[in-house]
Amino acid sequence: MPLGSAAQRRRVLLPVLGLVALAIPVLIALGVISTDVGGDAVLVGVMAAVLPVLPVVGVFLWVDRWEPEPPRLLLAAFLWGAGISVLGATIVNDTSTAFGERVLGTGGGDLVGAVISAPVIEEALKGSFLVGLLWLRRREFDGVVDGIVYAGLVATGFAFTENVLYFGRAFAIDGLVGDGGGVATVFLMRGVLAPFAHPVFTAMTGIALGLAVRRHNQARWTLLPFIGYLGAVGLHSLWNASAGFGFLPTFYGVIMVPLFGGLIALVLWQRRREQRVISAALPGFASAGWIAPSEVPLLASQAGRRGWSAAVRRQAGEAAADAVRDYQHAVTELAFSQNRTSPGDVSTDAGWRHHEELDALLAARHRAQRAADYPLSEAAHADRRE
């Protein structure tokens, strides 16, 4: 059997096994919830919890359009939040609540669990995925946008399982729409008004890691991720305290809404910055012969890229369009890699990364040309002329 086939099987099998391993804690968490609220309530909770997940995940995928992260890593982020983070937080929070009841008396456990333990432990567990990704897959973590995307998906996974519990309990106690509001009221609060609460908390850690990773002298920025984590803990703690003490609407309007607006502005600014990085690199790529000069305007904007791949799809089929999108992604990777490299950096590692990503670009271009069976940009320009 060819050696390449064994290596290919490992490349496919290992990520699949990793995702399965991450899915098991999610199933365990749902099983634990079912012992609390019952199987029917869990089923209702899952169906209700899925609804806010879809638009929230869609937003983060939209944010990630310039340099899409590997789908398996995005799924791993969601599963980590929905499984490992939830189980770990449940164990520690239950212990903290019991300790608080014993030390502070009746009601003290809920205070300790919600305001102290939950924010500290949950944000640490969610943030640990980002730290692990930065350690193990450094090349997949390029800056602030990646930090927000991965943090958002981890937090969305956590919120999904947590919502299953809250929706399930509401159904078990009061049905879908009972005298106390039932699932409908809880869904309005958690699924409509605050689906981005957990993502906003954990985004503080993601932003801080994204800022630190882009600094060439990273040793001077080692405290920044910890500061971001403290920001996530502080927001989470204030959110839980405001819910417990009755000033959640004030906190929501005064803090969370402006903060969410600020995050939107930050994302839009970072996306424009990413576009400028790519646009600035393209003329040099064309001069070096890595891309065709006619491809520069097509690669410089999302609209140009979409129109290009759509034209190739119409003329050569879906496989050719996929190959063109892979080529576009390779161009983006090389542009971002060059932007991350310090001026004058002649280290072996920097040179190796450049050559590796350049080889990937040229190989992707060759595959796209073979799939389309004519000059890559010809389809888009011909489509415009028509």
N, C-alpha and C positions, 0 to 999 in steps of 0.2 A: 504493500500500500504506500503511495507517495507520502513523503514527509509533510508536504504542504497540507494534505488533507487532515492529518492528525492535528497540526497547528490550527487549522481552520476550525476543527471541531472544538478545540479548547477555547478559542476565541468566542465561540457561540455558547458553549456549555457553561463556562464559568460565570458569565453575567446572568444566565438563566438561573443557575443554582443560587447565585447571590440574591436575585429577586425573590426566589421561592423562600429562601431563609428569612428575608425581610417580611414576607407575607405571613409567615407563621405567627409572629407576635400579634399581627392584626387580628387573625382568627382567634387567638387566645383572648385578646382584649374583648372581642365581641362575645366570646363564650362567657367571660366573667360578667359582662353586662347582662347577658341573658339570665344568669342566676339571680341577678338583682331584680330585674323587671319582667322577665318572662320572654319566651320565644316570640310570641306575637308582637309584643311591644318592641322587641329588637328589630323585627322585620319592618314595622312601621317607622321606627327610628332611622333605619338605614335608608329607606325610600325618601324620607323627608330630608335626611342629611345630605343626600346626593345632590339635591336641587341647588343649594347655594354653592356646592363645590364646582359645578360645571362653569358658571360664569367667572368665578374667581380664578380657576385654573386657566380659563381662556384669556383673562387679562394678563397673567404672567407669561403665557405663551406669546401674546402680542408684544409684550415688552422685550421678549427674547428673539425678535425676528431677525435682527442684523447678524447675529452670530448664534444661531440656534445650538443649545446644549444637547448632548447625546440623549435621546429619549429614555434610555435605560437609567441614566443618572437622574433625570427628572422624576421618573417613576420611583427610583430608589429613595429620593428625597421625600416624596409623598408617603411611601410605606414606612420609612423611618419615623416620621412624625405620627402616623396613624397607629403604629404598633409599639416599637421600642420606647419611644418617648412617653406614650400613654401608660404603658405598663410600669416603667420605672417611676414615673411621677405618682402613679396610684399607690405603689408600695410606700414611698417616702411620705407622701401626703397623709396617708392613713396613719402612719406611725406618728407623724407630727401632730395630727389632730388628737390622737389618743393622749399624747404627752401634754398637749395644751389643756385638755379636759382635766387631767390629773393635777396639773400645777395651778391653773387659773380658775378652775371650777367650770360649772355649766356654761356653755357658750364660748369659753376660752379656746376650746379646740378648733372651732370653726374660724375664729379670728386668726389663730396661728396658721392654720392650714391654708386659708384663702389669701391672706395678706402677706404672709412671710414665706411659708414653705412652697406653696404652689408657684409663685413667680420665680423664686430662686431656682428651684429644681426643674420646672418645666422649661424655662429659658436656657438653662444649662444643657439639658438633654437635647433640645432642638438645635441649639448652637453647636453642639458637639458634632453634628453631621457636617456642618460647614467647615469646622476645624479639620475633621478627618478628610474631607474632600480636598482641602487646601494642602494637606500633608501628603495624601496618596495620589491625587490627580491634579497637581498644581497647574498644569497647562489648561485645565477646564475652568479655572477660576481666574478671570482676567481683570476684574474690577468691580465697580459699584453695581452695575447692572446685573452681573452674574450673582453678586451677593444678595441683591434684592430678589432675584428670581428663585434661587435655591432656598433662601430663607422663607420666601412666600409659600413655596410648595411644601416644605417641611411643616410650616405652621398650618397650612390648609389641611394637610393630612391629620395633624393633631386635632384641629377643630372638627374635622369630620367625625372621628371616633367620639370625641367629647359630646358632639351634638347628638350622636346616636343615643348616648346615655340620657341626655336631657330630654330629647323628644320621646324616648322610650318611657321614661318615668312619667312624663306628662300624660302619655297615652294610658299607662297602667293606672294612674290616679284619676284622670278626668276624661279620658277618651279623646276623640278628635276635636270636638268643640263642646266642652262641658260647661258647668256653671263657673268653674274657675278658669275657663279659657281653653284648657286642653292643649293639644299639640299646636293648634292654630296660633294661640297667643305666644307660645314659646318660639315657634317658627318666625313669627313677626319680629320678635326681639333679637333672636340670634341669627336667623337666616336672611332677613331682609335689612334690618337696621344695622347689624354689626357683623357681617360676614368677613370683613377685613380686619377685625380686632386683633386676632392672633397674628396674622401676617404683618400688621403694622408693628406689633411688639418686637417680633423676631427680626424684622427688617433693620432695626437699630444695630443688631449684631452683624447682619449681612453687610450693611453700609460700611461699618467700621472695618471689617475684614477686607472689603473691596478697596477702601482707601489705603489701608496698610500695604496690601499686596502690590499696589502700583508704585510704591515708593522704592526708589533704587537702593537707598540705604534703609533697609527694613528694620535693622536693629534699633534705630531711633524711634520706631513706631510700634514697638512691641506692646505698649500699654494701650494703644488705640482700640484693639478688639475688646479688651477688658472694659474700657469705658463704654463701648457700644453695648456690651452685655449688661452693664449696670443701667444703661438707659432703657434697655428692654425690660429688665426686672422692675425698674421704677414705674414705667408705664403700666405694666401688668399689675403691679401691686396697687397702684392708684385706681385702676379700673375695678379690681375686685373690692377694694375698700369703698369706692363710690357706690357699687351695687349693694354692698352690705349695709351701708349707713344712709342710703336713700338720696345721694346726690349724683347718681349716675347721669341723669339728663344734663345737668350742669357740666359735668366733666366731659360728657360726649360732645356737647356744643362748643365748649370753650377750648378744649385740648384736642380731642380726637379728630374732629372735623377739620380744623386748620392744619393739624399734623398730616392728615391724609392728603389734603390739598397740596401741602409742601412736598410730600413724596411723589405725587403726580408731576409736579413741576420739576423735581429732581430727575425723574425718569425721562421726561421729555427733553430736558437739557442734556442728559447723558446720551440719549439716542441721537440728538443733533451732533453732539461731539463725535460719536462713533461714525456718523456719516461723513463728517469733515475729515476724520482720520483716513477713511477709505478713499474719499475723493482725492485727497492730497497724494496718496500712494499710487493711484492708477496711472498717471502719466509716466512715472518712472518705470512701472511694470511694462508699459507699452514700449518705452524706449529700449528696455532690455530685451524685448521680444518674447516676454512671458505671456502677454495677452496681445490681442490685436488692437490697434488704435481705434477701430470702429466699435470695439466693445466698451471703451471707456465711458461714454454717456449711458450705456445700458447698465453698467455695474455701479454707477454712482448714486442710484436712488432705488428705493423699494419698488416704486412704480415701474421703473425701467426693467428691473429684474423680473417682476411678475409678468409684464408684457412680453418679455423675451421668452420665458419658459412657456407661457401660454401659446405663443406663436409656434414654438418648436413642437409643442404637444399637438397642435392642429395639423402640422405638416409631417411629423415623423413619429408621433405616438407618445404614450405616457412614459415609456422607458427612456426615450431620448430626453424628455423634459426633466425626469429625475436626474439624469446624468448632467444636464445643464445646471440644475440647482446644486448638485454636488460640486461642480466646478465653481459656481458663484461663491459657495461656502469656503472653498479652498482659497480663493482670492481674498476673502475677508480675513481668514486665519493668518495669511501671510502679512496682510496690511497691519493687523493688530500686533502681530509678533514684532514687526519692524518698529512699530510705535513704542512697544514696551522696552526695546533694547536701548540702553544708555548710549548717548553719543560717544564714539570712541571705544565702545566695548568690543574688544577683540578676543574675549575669552573663548576657550574651546567650546564651552557649553553654548554660548550665544551663536557661534558659527555652526555648531551641529544642529541647533534648532532651526536656524535659517535654511540650511541645506535640506533638512528633512521636510520642512513645510513647502519649500520651493519644489522639491521632487514631487510632493503630494499634489501641488497645483498643476504641474506639467502632466502628471499622470491623469488627473481628473480632466484636464483639457483634452488629452488624447482620447480618453473614453467617451467624452461628450461628442467630439468630432466624429468618431466612429459610429456612435449611436445615431447622430443626426445625418451623417453621410454627406455633409456639405459644410462650408465655413459657418462657424457657430452663430455669428451675428447676422448672417444673411437672412435667416428666416424672419427675425424681428424687423429688420429694415425693409424687407420685401412686404411684410405684413402692414407696415406703416404706409408704404407707397400705395398699397391697394386701398 
